């Protein structure tokens, strides 16, 4: 206490007091508003949701996708944002929920990042896009619930994964390259996002509708992906599980580098 | 060619090491070597301790590296240290304390001298004479015949590469009316099941029975197909011959899944560019443009299977001869 008393007339004192006061006010506000947000969890595509979604869309999306989600074009005629009429709420929930939209910068394809919008805002946006034209709906929790998948079905999920997904996403779901800088990303998605990706075909991924890959088949695939993600990896660094090329590259550079430095040490003449 | 011998004068000036001139430095190097040997001994002892003490299922989390099996890591590191430090001590010993004198060792010519060469030649001629093959041509002749025949069994074994495939490379299971099933789940497909942008791996109905009977997957390796649906407006061309009914059904196209390069199963499909990539060598086929090769080593377009719907509305193959051409990679009679 004497430490503070002795310095209360220092030229810095007033500045520090103001800073502390600001931090306290800001912190209390953040806590209060956070708890307020947590209380507001209602769910149904009401007209207010659609209206809020439209407002969010106009602010955040319309510059590329057009004021009525009809799609937008660059001055040179190339597509700035594709039309979103009929893509369905599931596509919005996937693209915005995985942070791919809004796009950070134009490029070969959108990349996964921290979502910009809150869950509630994403629901509003989905409701708005869903109100424009029918499209795949956001699947309910029962659609991607994998708790009932038996070990036998898990094995079948593996067969389905290798038949439909592994050619692009790699047999361990670690992703792979496509043409012109595009790639199939490593599967970091939640079960719900995996389901949405399969029914909407984000970016250049083909569509796997429920008519060709039934809901129970998708559950098996999701269960399999979750299982291989949970697989213990006691070998340490897995070099992307991309196979011998990455491992060879690693040991070629690291291992041979080490051997060369030892050889150099042996050859150096001492003084 | 003569080899210019090195003389000691060619060598750089000899500089004595600090351990040669300063006894304290030499003593220090001696301690360093001993310390390295001691460290190796300690690592060996640690190996035994860890071998006894580490539970097999324990893992250690190394930042940036992930979870590693504790027993593997500790045993590997201790044994590695034990061996590495013996080597390091030996090198350090040699560099700091063992005699440090430059030695010139002249390289010698490797060719034999003329005397040795003529002696060998003489030896060979005497051997030929003593064997008597010049006087007894029957032995020489029968020996050459026996050696020649001994090579024949190896050639006869080549028959195991057969039998010749006959027409197997040219035909698949697909015939007029064969339903297309979804691979693995074996469901029949209606056109309405396929949205624009859908990709389905397909097989002919009855493939499971054929594979079971044959005991191999040869038929699957020929008749696997890819079914895709695209906006009919985006289709530039398909492989329908002039004057024939369209091979494409309402924007649904069916192509062989087998790459025409070396026969890998295709499957990397880009919905919007309609490019189908091969995972092996990146051959790229444009499925909206008659399956033509747009990139990579494949030499031929991807064969298209003519499809239509049967009376029950399911997708089936339309032509009696299936693809009408061999699928998959080139072979001797089909460059």
Interface residues (C-beta under 8 A of the other chain):
Chain A: X156 X159 X160 X163 X164 X166 X167 X168 X176 X178 X179 X180 X182 X184 X201 X203 X204 X205 X206 X207 X208 X209 X211 X212 X213 X214 X217 X232 X233 X234 X235 X236 X237 X238 X265 X266 X270 X271
Chain B: X15 X17 X18 X19 X59 X62 X64 X65 X66 X67 X68 X69 X72 X73 X91 X95 X96 X182 X183 X184 X185 X187 X189 X190 X192 X193 X194 X195 X196 X197 X198 X199 X200 X201 X228 X265 X266 X267 X268 X269 X270 X271 X272 X273 X275 X277 X279 X282 X284 X295
